[in-house]
Each structure stands twice: as structure tokens, then as C-alpha cells.
Amino acid sequence: MVMNEATDIAFYSVDSQLRAHLHRRMEILENSIGQREEEEDLRGLLTTFFAPLTTSFNVLTSMKKPLFSITADDNFLIVFKKFGEHVFVAVNGDGSESEDFLVRKLHVFNRIIGLLYGPVLGRMNSPNLQQRAMEWKMLDSLLKSYEILYSEEQAFLMEAVEHIVFGQLNAAQDVCISLAEDCLNSSLNGGIPNMKHVLLLVGSKVLAICGRSPQLPTADLLLLILMTTNLYQHDPFLQVTAEKEEENHQQQTPEERGTPYQTPTTSPNIEQPPTAASLPTGAIPIPEGGEGGKRSRVGRDDFPPYKTPDDDIPGIHSLAAHPSKGFGGKLKQAFLGGKKGHLDDGLDPAVFEAAEFQRCMEKFYEKKVFLQLNQSHYTPHMIHCMEIFPQIVIVLISESPSSGLAATICQGLSHLKNILAIINGIKNSSTSSKNMYDTLEDTMKKIIEGSKSESKALGSEQLKQFTMRIVKTWAQCKELQIQQSIDRQQKEEREITKVCNVLEKLVDQLINLFQELYFTPRVAEYDKKAVVSRLMRLSSKLKLDYGDYLGLKARINLPFPGLGMEYPGMVHFAFVDRSFDELTSPTIIDDSVTAYVIDRAAEKEQSPGDFLRSKMWMMVRKAQSYVSNGYSSQTWLDNDFLYTYCMWFSTPNPNLGVPLKMLTPINIKAHPDEPPGVLCGSFYRNIKGGTDGTTPGYINEIYCIHEPRITLDEATRQCRELAISLWMDTKQSLAPFPLIN
């Protein structure tokens, strides 16, 4: 739930259990009133219960005695976090979510809101009931998708991007990169103007990134992956089609449906490499070895042949992972068609092409987003998405016109809010009042000039009126002598209140100007049909030759058993290069674990994948809690595994690199309640780890899980060797710091 300073609810997402609990507490029977009245009644109940708590939180925060959480007698856990003028509240009533996770979820939700609305948070709580319902439904859906991805995908657990490991199949990688480059270059020839980045995604993993400077921030990239996953993985068309395919699949005999990923003579219990005959049309078998038998470094270019499991894995990818849910059948034909351009029912190629074009037009989505680039926290961009094959999505990112003015408006808002905080005594000034006023005056001059120019270019009378109001209010600010208010030279509280009111009015007007500039619908400056047609043509080779293969890679990116032979006793690892926030880790599924994990899972009456996943998630959360307290390495043992975590630093060097001697403990300069990660803030960028307390040039993390029979010395030795191998494979000419002495 999000509440403003007046304790008015700006957003809430309440599950059925809490709804029932609130109604019981207020002795209100469900279904006794209409739907619209019930929603208004629920909003009133939430205000009744939480407004006093939120008010207490605001009072304690103003007294420098912040309240972060409340644990009630009935096991309800309530967590508070203030972002700007809004208080975010998270509630858990059954113990399924810890306080740390609720804090993280609030940080991520605030980041999602910033991506969608920039500084115009009022759009989240529109007075138009229909518009507000649409916005809340979208936010609720994104929040639920994040919870699923956090519980299923290591990339969202550790907040780092996971790229597809192509191994020796460089041809597929070349096609993906070429497609991204062609999409970017095609924007210069009658396509989408001012194209900045192109992403090619499969599920929640990255196939290729191509773009112009500045580089796309990792946090924004993860949020775009979240948006596309939420958009296409929950697609009703796919769900209905998959259900029909599954029903037909179950009604067929084994001889009729066959086994699309396994030859009839192959035992399902024997792991064998797939052959061209056993793979679906267009899929590419995995090569068994590199060129000349030369072995590549562990982690990216070398992984063993694998079978394709027939069972679904739980979570967000289960829809397209099953042979009857996304590969084969009519759903696959909806993307590829039959042999030689015909469907199996004899549909004419021209008819199929027209139907496919219409489907792509309907599945081509656009959305305004605000990226956090260096020049501004809210740089307006437009994303254009199209699914070219089940799970494979192209995302085109174009920068909106007059984005430079958006950066100036955000600077003006930041200066005004900073001055208001100083005048109200909330914070102390680190610069002179004259410098603050001069900076604000210069920024306001740029905003007014830019707004006038835009209103003239767009021919917008509405924008012209907004500009005139800002000019008038800014003139009032200058008359009230803001500089004296900053220095607290005005003794009368009435004068200070008057200054604050005018400044707050100016803040509101700048936000309205931002909304008029970047949320008002404009005429498209490109031909949408031409763009869709071009994307279909450019992606045809990828989906015909490698669509099935990449769909499998989304599910099994890096199998572990072959790597386990290199490091006896190791059952799992994760390596995170924090310089670029990239993750390298084996996929956790039932068919890609060691025999020891299978035995331990059987004793716990769990599937091997779920068992190992729960242990890995527990390890990451525990390691992050220690990192937050300044510890750069940890080892511990439980009844099932030995766990080893280490973070190490290095500075750039033209030759070999210079390792740093780490401080004990490391100096965490981030906000005390800011969780480790990139979605929640700048935790890793604020770590000071050198002997002189400076920021290291490179930060890396490694997580390793071993069987308990392995000694600590052997585990740390393997951990060190694996880290060096993975580091060298990142093409960084740096010498790693000895992990654990």
C-alpha cells in the first residue's frame, strides 16, 4: 500500500485473505454490497487500520527516531518505508515473507513506479475510476510477476543479468547479435526515430544487447525484462492455446503424438545428446566438443550434452517449456507455419502470411518508460515490444523528443525539494544560500526557455498556458526573497509559510509541465505496420533455424553435471561480476543436479530442483545480510551442505591489475536499510573496500555449495579456482584477489 502525507491511499494491492480478515474485524459480511461499493468500503477499512500507524511513522521519522517495522501479537508483520512524500507499507500475516524481503519488495516497487511514471506519481491514483483501475491492475500484475521471478530466477534473486550461454554454437549467437544490430540500424531507414537500444530476450535471459551510448543501466534492464515477462508469459492467447494443445496431447495415443525430443529407441532414463532427427524442425543439436577437441574455460563455452525433460518446471516459464505448451502443434505453427510455408490443414501461404502479420500487429506493444541515466533519473523513452516466437521477444527502445528538457525539469524539482527541506529544518545545508539560489535561478531559466520552445514547436496552447503559470509563480518566488528564507533570516513563521507555499506550488506546476510534455498522446512519427513487417522479415531466420533451441536454452541455460566433474563435491555455484552486474550460474532443475542432491531431496520428500533451489535462496539471503553488516566472506555448515561466499575487489591496470587488501569489515556507505542489489539502490557502487577506503574498480561475488564431506580447505580451493576461471573468461585483464586466506 502507498499513502501520501495526508494518509490518503494512492495504491493498494490486497489479497483475499487480508480482505476477509479486515471484513471480519469490522463485522462486515462479504458480498453484502455491490462491487464498486465494496472496493470503496475496503479502501475505507485500510485507511481506518493503517492511517494511525502511518501518522505515527511520519511523526517518529521527523523526530529522527524512525520506525521500520511492527510485529503484532497475531503474527502480522508490518514494514514501513518512506520514498519522497509517500509512505510505502507492506504487510504479511502468515510468516511466509521475512522483514528483509518486504523491505526489498518496497524498494523494488518504488523503482517500478519510477520507471512507469517518473516524477508524476499522481497518475498512479487518477481521479478517473476507470483509468485508476487500469493503472492499479498493471502495478498489481507487475508486483506479482516480480515475486514469481524472485522465487524462481537467480537473476532476480541476485539482481544481475543472466545471458544465454551459447557454447560452441556460435552461429546462433551470431544470428542473435546480427538481428539486434539490424533492428537498430533499420531505425535510420524510415523506422522508429531516435532508436537507442535493442534487446533480444528469451524468457528472463538476454540473447543480445545492441545500443548507442549511454549504456542501459542494469536496474532498468531487469525491469524491462520484468515488464516483457509479465506482458507475454501471462498472455491469455498463449494460455488458452496451451490448454487446448495439452487437452489434445492427452487424448492422443503415444503412437499418434510421438516423443518430439527423444527417439523411440532411447530409454528415458539414459542421458544422450539429441540428434538432428530427434529435434523439432529448426532446432540445432548441441555439438559434443570444440574445435580440434580443445577445451574451453569452465562456465561459458563448455557444457555437456543434455536431454530435454518432459515435465514442466514450476513457475513463470512452465507455459512454453512443455513440448505441448509452446513448441509443436498449432501454437508453434502460429509463429512458423508448416513446411514450405503451408499449415498442416493446407492453408494458403498468402492467407497465413496475412494472419501472421495481423497477429504480430496485435502483439506489438508500446509503453512510455523513464530510464535512470546519468543525465537524469527520469529520461523519457518509449519501448516497442514484439514476440517473434514463444518466449523470444524483441524490445526496441527509443528516446523521446526533448528528453533534455525532462532532465532540466527533474533538476529543478530536486533543487526546489532540497530548499524546502532546508527551510522546514528537515535537513542542513552543505552549500551557501547564494549558490543554491543561483543554481535554482539558472535551472528555472532553462526550463522556461525550453518549455516555450516546445510549445511553439508542437503548437500546443495547453503547453503554452502551463509555461505562463510557471513564469508567474517563479516571479512570486523571487519577490519573496527565497535566499533569506534559506538562511532563516525571516523570523516570522507566517513569512516562512508563505515562501513554502509558493515553492510547493512551483513544484506542482513543474510536475504538471512534465506530465503535459511526456504523457500527452502525440501522433506517431513512424509507420507501425512498416516496423512490424520489417521485424518479421529480420527475425525469420532466427525463429526458423534456432527458435526451438533458444526456447530450450531459456529453460536449461547451463547444466551442472559436466561442471561437477571438474570440482568433486561441489553441487552448485553462482558467480556475479558486479562491474557489469552479470550472472553466471548453472540452471537449477531436477535433471541438472548431482546424485547427492537427488538422495538428500528424496529424504526430505522434495524434488531435487526444489530442494537445491530452497538451499541456494537461503544461502543468498543469509550472505546478503552479512554483507550488509560489512562482512566480505562467510562459510557455514548445516546438515545438508557446506556454504562458501566471498566478495573481492580489484583496481584496473593496463597489464595485470592491482589486487586490493580488503578492509575488515568493509565500509558500507549505502543507506543502512538499502538491501544489496541494483533494483534497490546503489549498494555495490557505495562499497569502500581498498586499504585507503577508496571505491574499488571491480567487485565480484561467488557463491559455492558443497557436499558436507568436503573439507573447508578443499571447498575454498575449488571456490578460488572456479572464480579465477570464470573471471578470466570475462576477458578482463585483471589479477583476482586471493579469495580466502
Number of C-alpha atoms within 10 A of each C-alpha: 17 23 21 17 13 11 17 14 20 20 18 17 14 12 8 8 11 13 15 14 12 16 16 12 10 10 9 13 10 12 8 9 12 10 10 10 11 14 12 12 15 16 15 13 17 17 17 11 11 17 17 12 18 24 15 14 21 20 14 13 14 12 10 10 11 16 17 16 18 15 14 10 7 8 12 14 20 19 21 23 23 21 12 9 10 20 22 23 22 20 19 17 16 11 10 7 12 12 19 14 14 21 23 19 20 24 21 20 20 19 19 23 17 19 23 20 20 26 21 18 16 13 18 20 17 16 10 9 11 9 14 17 14 13 17 18 13 14 20 17 17 21 20 13 21 22 14 15 21 17 16 21 22 24 23 22 17 22 23 24 24 22 21 22 23 21 21 19 15 12 12 20 19 13 18 22 19 17 24 26 18 17 26 24 14 18 18 12 8 12 20 23 18 15 23 19 23 27 27 22 25 28 25 26 23 20 26 22 17 20 18 11 7 11 12 17 15 18 23 20 17 20 20 19 22 20 19 25 24 20 19 20 21 16 12 11 11 18 16 11 17 22 14 15 20 16 12 13 18 11 11 11 9 10 8 9 14 13 14 18 18 22 15 12 6 10 10 14 7 8 13 15 17 19 15 14 13 16 19 17 19 17 21 20 16 19 16 12 16 14 9 6 8 8 11 16 14 17 25 20 17 21 25 18 16 18 18 21 20 15 11 15 19 14 13 20 21 15 23 24 26 20 24 26 25 26 24 18 20 20 22 19 19 17 21 24 20 20 10 7 16 18 17 12 7 10 13 11 15 11 11 20 15 11 13 18 16 14 13 20 16 10 17 19 15 14 12 20 25 26 24 20 16 12 15 18 18 23 23 28 22 17 18 19 23 22 23 21 25 26 24 25 22 25 25 24 25 21 21 19 15 16 19 14 20 26 20 19 27 23 20 24 23 14 20 20 16 16 26 20 16 18 23 15 13 14 12 13 16 8 8 11 17 14 11 19 19 12 14 19 16 11 18 22 15 16 25 19 12 19 24 18 14 18 18 13 9 12 11 14 11 11 20 18 14 20 21 14 15 22 17 11 16 19 11 16 19 13 10 15 13 23 21 15 22 24 14 16 10 15 10 9 10 10 13 20 14 13 22 21 14 16 21 16 14 23 20 15 18 24 19 16 25 22 18 15 23 21 14 8 8 9 5 9 10 13 11 15 14 13 20 20 13 15 20 18 10 17 21 17 15 21 22 16 16 21 30 25 19 27 23 19 20 26 23 23 24 27 24 25 20 17 19 16 11 12 17 14 22 26 24 25 23 22 21 26 19 21 13 14 21 19 21 24 21 23 24 26 22 18 19 21 21 19 12 15 21 19 12 17 18 13 9 11 10 13 16 24 20 17 20 24 20 12 14 22 18 11 19 17 16 13 22 18 15 13 21 21 13 19 19 24 19 16 16 11 14 8 7 16 22 22 27 23 26 23 20 22 25 23 18 16 13 8 9 13 16 17 20 19 15 21 16 11 13 19 20 19 14 18 12 10 14 16 24 21 21 21 26 21 18 17 19 22 19 16 20 21 26 20 14 11 13 12 19 23 17 19 21 22 19 24 24 25 25 25 20 17 11 15 13 17 11 14 24 21 15 19 24 18 14 21 27 16 13 19 21 16 16 12 8 12 15 19 18 23 19 15 21 17 5
